[in-house]
Amino acid sequence: MKIVLPEIVAIGIFNSSLIISDNVVTKNRKTAMFEIEIPIEDGGISFIEEQSMPIKSNIIICVKPGQNRHTKTPFKCYYIHMILNEGALYEKLMELPDFILTDKYNKYCEIFKSLCLHYDSALENDDIALQSLILELSYSLINESQKMQHLQNAKYSNKKTIEKVIEYINNNLTEDLSLNKVASYAGFSAVYFHNCFKTATGKTLREYVEEQRIKKAVNILISTDSTLTDVAYECGFSSQSYFSLAFKRRMKMTPREYVKEVIKRYEEE
């Protein structure tokens, strides 16, 4: 693996308020080098190609050579501009997302503070320290972006699985839809499936299944003359008494009261 070190063009702190007024959108420009920035204060919006991101302290802005960018001020940040055109580091940096979400803001601030300190100094071996810090920064950004990509892939995969599970539930309301059974269908452990399902739907599996069974029961109650026992079993409830209890808990009235209410509304129209 060939590691080519970058040529440092500038390192420092940029403060738009010292140059231009707030709420001004800067002119769109094409970058000629890597521009890596971490906001010092919240405010403004960063635009890179077709993407945009509110400027907050939980993002790292990574602009690659040849990209178009502009900014809505205010904008205050640490920055490093550097030229790199080949090698493994170049290829990895080119793969970085334009905006990296991070929970390690203080860590990145310390790296940038050290970069500024050594860049402004004229002490012997500062160049070595600078390159070491740049490699540390690059390594952290690459790892952070890979972690972010892994989470996005997992989230997408889980979303597709939950969609498949919901279709299965809706088509099998009379079957055993216990947590262990449905988690097994999804190929997840019970605990992991519970967390994924709750995140995706905002409901526990039990709440969702009961909600769908009640919806089906409502349709049967208002369109047929089936007994409550028949409705209960047709909708997957273990007994007529449990069906009535679940129905009242969700609909705030018993099944018979609901049917009377529907008939009453229909007669009044």
Secondary structure by P-SEA (a helix, b strand, c coil): cbbbbbbbccbbbbbccccccccccccbbbbccbbbbbbcbbbbbbbcccccccccccbbbbbcccccccccccbbbbbbbbbbcccaaaaaaaaccccccccaaaaaaaaaaaaaaaaaccccaaaaaaaaaaaaaaaaaaaaaaaaaaaaaaaaaaaaaaaaaaaaaaacccccccaaaaaaaacccaaaaaaaaaaaccccaaaaaaaaaaaaaaaaaacccccaaaaaaaaccccaaaaaaaaaaaccccaaaaaaaaaaaaaac
